[in-house]
Amino acid sequence: MTEILRYSAFTRDGAGGNPAGVVLDASDLDEQQMLRIAGELGYSETSFVMPAADGSTRARVRYFSPLAEVAFCGHATVATGVALADRGRGGRWELSTLAGLVTVETSTTSDGTTAALVSPPAHSDPVPDDVLGRALAALRIEPGDLDPAFPPHVGFAGNHHLVLGLRSEETLAALDYDYDGLARLMAEEDWTTAHLFWAEGPAVFHARDPFPPGGVVEDPATGAAAAAFGGYLRTIGRVPPGGSLTVLQGHHMGAPSRLHVELVEGSESVRVSGTATELPAPEVGS
């Protein structure tokens, strides 16, 4: 019988975070079985680990939303790292994903077990004006709501994410978008999430991530988007290599989350870390 674990990743002071399913041995599952499990769980993503036959700390990992396979998922990777550590298999793991090699390393801190992933190389590029216009219309955001200090880009760190900076926290808090319209545009542009953010300060950012491609209105903590965001800030010169920042996400939907982002010096990769907490399995018949 397949053991399905449930973890909330990027928790803040032990609460909130983003739930993910974790299957630590999915060697006998096929693609349709993985998709079925992800759909039954209903979380934005579930990770399926296929351990190496030699028992090493290398594994293949596939990620599924309730609707489709996703190349890379940050919060499910952090959940996977903590799940391994909780079962005495912590340390540094090399994970082969559809987006390339991702490493995850666990440690114990005063906040609990922390997992840090190192993303595939991150970069970003400006959004064409016509595509930006369609995105703003779907998001019901006016051009004047954008923060001129942060040019609109599409960031990449395993997946593509629209990255938009907003002038005010009020605009971010009032997000109410056209789900179907944004879903169509994101499918055309191959975007995984839209990463909308407001800068509280030079190293603290509040974010919200609509996720129609996964069948989810909003993601409360998005590690892959945080990695792409780090690459974006490096590209526009707001955070230097070796610099770090904090992304606060999920509090607008009652699931406060904290993601620590570091620009890896001498590399194009981005390090994203956070804690994760195991969730109880639902009672039979509930």
C-alpha positions in Angstrom: 0.0 0.0 0.0 1.3 3.4 -1.0 2.1 5.6 2.1 0.9 9.2 1.5 2.3 11.8 3.8 0.9 15.3 4.3 3.1 18.3 5.1 2.6 22.0 5.3 5.7 23.8 4.0 7.1 27.3 4.7 5.1 27.5 7.9 5.4 30.8 9.9 5.9 30.4 13.6 4.6 26.8 13.3 1.4 27.7 11.6 0.1 28.4 8.1 2.2 27.3 5.2 1.3 25.5 2.0 0.1 21.8 2.2 1.8 19.3 0.0 1.4 15.6 -0.5 4.6 13.5 -0.2 5.1 9.9 -1.4 8.6 8.8 -0.4 8.6 5.6 -2.5 6.7 6.0 -5.7 8.8 3.4 -7.6 5.8 1.3 -8.4 3.4 4.1 -9.4 2.7 5.1 -13.0 1.8 8.6 -14.2 -2.0 8.0 -14.0 -1.8 6.7 -10.5 0.3 9.7 -9.4 -2.2 12.1 -11.0 -5.1 10.3 -9.3 -3.4 10.6 -5.9 -2.7 14.3 -6.4 -6.3 14.9 -7.4 -7.6 13.0 -4.4 -5.4 15.0 -2.0 -6.4 18.2 -3.6 -3.3 20.1 -2.7 -1.6 22.4 -5.2 1.2 19.8 -5.6 2.3 16.4 -4.5 5.8 15.0 -4.8 6.5 11.5 -5.8 10.0 10.2 -4.9 11.7 7.3 -6.8 14.8 6.5 -4.6 18.0 5.2 -6.2 18.4 1.5 -6.1 21.8 1.8 -4.4 20.3 3.5 -1.4 22.2 6.7 -2.0 20.9 10.2 -1.3 20.0 10.6 -5.0 16.4 10.3 -6.2 14.1 11.1 -9.1 11.1 13.2 -8.2 8.0 14.0 -10.1 5.4 16.7 -9.1 1.7 16.6 -9.8 -1.0 19.2 -9.3 -4.6 18.0 -9.3 -4.7 18.7 -13.0 -1.3 18.0 -14.5 2.4 17.2 -14.0 4.5 20.2 -13.0 8.3 20.4 -13.8 9.3 21.7 -10.4 7.6 22.6 -7.1 9.4 24.4 -4.3 7.1 23.9 -1.4 6.7 20.1 -2.1 10.5 19.9 -2.3 10.9 21.5 1.1 8.1 19.2 2.4 10.0 16.2 0.9 13.2 17.2 2.6 11.6 17.5 6.0 9.7 14.3 5.6 13.0 12.5 4.9 14.7 14.1 7.9 11.8 13.2 10.1 12.4 9.6 9.2 16.1 9.7 9.9 17.2 10.4 6.3 18.1 14.0 6.5 21.1 15.7 5.0 21.8 16.7 1.4 19.8 15.1 -1.4 20.3 15.4 -5.1 16.9 15.3 -6.9 16.5 14.7 -10.6 13.4 16.6 -11.8 11.9 17.6 -15.1 13.4 21.0 -14.6 16.9 19.6 -14.0 19.0 18.8 -10.9 17.7 20.3 -7.6 19.4 19.8 -4.3 17.7 19.9 -0.9 19.5 20.0 2.4 18.0 19.7 5.9 19.1 21.1 9.2 17.7 21.5 12.7 17.1 25.0 14.0 15.3 26.7 16.9 12.3 26.8 14.6 12.3 23.1 13.9 13.5 21.1 10.9 14.4 23.4 8.0 14.9 22.4 4.4 16.8 24.5 1.9 16.5 23.8 -1.9 18.9 25.1 -4.5 17.0 25.8 -7.7 18.0 25.3 -11.3 19.7 28.4 -12.8 17.4 31.5 -12.5 16.9 34.3 -14.9 14.2 36.8 -16.0 13.2 38.8 -19.1 10.9 41.8 -19.6 7.2 41.1 -20.5 6.2 42.2 -24.0 3.8 45.2 -23.8 0.9 43.3 -25.5 1.2 40.4 -23.2 1.4 42.6 -20.1 -1.8 44.4 -21.2 -3.7 41.1 -21.3 -2.2 40.1 -18.0 -3.3 43.3 -16.3 -6.8 43.0 -17.7 -7.1 39.4 -16.4 -5.7 40.4 -13.0 -8.0 43.5 -12.9 -5.0 45.7 -12.1 -4.5 49.1 -13.6 -1.1 50.1 -15.2 -0.9 52.8 -12.6 -1.0 50.2 -9.8 2.4 48.9 -10.9 5.5 50.0 -9.0 7.9 51.7 -11.5 10.9 50.6 -9.4 10.1 47.0 -10.5 9.7 46.4 -14.2 7.3 43.6 -15.2 9.3 40.4 -16.1 8.8 36.7 -16.5 11.1 34.9 -14.1 12.4 31.4 -14.4 13.9 29.0 -11.9 12.6 25.6 -13.2 9.2 27.1 -14.2 8.1 30.4 -15.7 6.4 33.0 -13.5 4.9 36.4 -14.3 6.5 38.8 -11.8 4.7 42.1 -11.1 5.5 44.7 -8.4 2.7 46.7 -7.0 2.8 50.2 -5.5 0.7 49.4 -2.4 -0.2 46.7 0.0 -3.9 47.7 -0.5 -3.8 46.7 -4.2 -2.2 43.4 -3.3 -4.7 42.7 -0.6 -7.6 43.5 -2.9 -6.6 41.0 -5.6 -9.7 39.7 -7.4 -8.9 38.3 -10.8 -10.6 36.7 -13.8 -9.7 33.1 -13.2 -10.7 31.8 -16.7 -9.1 34.7 -18.5 -5.8 34.4 -16.6 -5.8 30.6 -17.0 -6.0 31.0 -20.8 -3.2 33.5 -20.9 -1.0 31.5 -18.6 -1.5 28.4 -20.8 -0.5 30.3 -23.9 2.6 31.8 -22.2 3.6 28.7 -20.3 3.5 30.5 -16.9 3.1 28.4 -13.8 2.0 31.2 -11.4 1.6 35.0 -11.4 3.9 36.3 -8.7 2.4 39.6 -7.5 4.4 41.5 -4.8 4.7 44.6 -2.7 8.0 45.8 -1.2 7.7 46.5 2.5 11.4 47.3 2.5 14.6 46.5 0.5 14.7 42.9 1.8 11.1 42.1 2.9 8.4 41.5 0.3 4.7 40.4 0.5 3.5 38.2 -2.3 0.4 36.5 -3.7 0.5 33.8 -6.4 -2.6 33.0 -8.5 -2.2 29.4 -9.8 -4.9 28.6 -12.3 -2.7 26.0 -14.2 -2.8 23.8 -11.1 -6.5 24.2 -10.6 -5.9 26.4 -7.6 -7.1 30.0 -7.2 -4.1 31.0 -5.0 -1.0 29.3 -3.6 -0.2 30.3 0.0 3.6 29.7 -0.3 5.4 29.1 -3.6 9.0 28.1 -3.4 9.6 27.9 -7.2 8.2 31.4 -7.7 10.3 32.7 -4.8 13.4 31.2 -6.5 12.4 32.9 -9.8 11.7 36.1 -7.9 15.2 36.0 -6.4 16.7 35.6 -9.9 14.5 38.5 -11.1 15.7 40.8 -8.3 19.3 39.9 -9.2 18.6 40.7 -12.9 17.3 44.2 -12.2 20.0 44.9 -9.6 17.9 45.1 -6.5 19.7 42.2 -4.6 23.4 41.4 -5.2 24.8 37.9 -5.5 25.1 36.6 -2.0 22.3 38.8 -0.8 19.1 37.5 0.9 15.5 38.5 1.4 12.3 37.3 3.0 9.0 36.7 1.2 5.9 36.7 3.3 3.0 35.0 1.6 -0.4 33.5 2.4 -1.5 35.8 5.1 -4.2 37.3 2.8 -5.8 33.8 2.7 -5.4 32.8 6.4 -2.2 30.7 5.8 0.7 32.9 6.8 4.0 31.6 5.3 7.6 32.7 5.3 10.2 31.9 2.7 13.9 32.8 3.0 15.6 33.5 -0.3 19.3 33.7 -0.9 21.2 34.6 -4.1 23.9 31.9 -4.4 27.2 33.7 -4.9 29.1 32.5 -8.0 26.1 30.7 -9.3 22.8 31.5 -11.2 20.9 29.3 -8.8 18.8 30.6 -5.9 18.5 29.0 -2.4 15.0 28.9 -0.9 14.5 27.6 2.7 11.8 27.2 5.3 10.3 24.9 7.8 7.6 22.2 7.3 5.2 20.5 9.7 3.6 17.1 9.2 -0.2 17.2 9.0 -2.4 14.5 10.5 -4.1 12.2 8.0 -7.8 12.7 7.7 -10.0 10.3 9.8 -11.5 7.5 7.9 -15.0 8.4 6.8 -14.5 12.2 7.4 
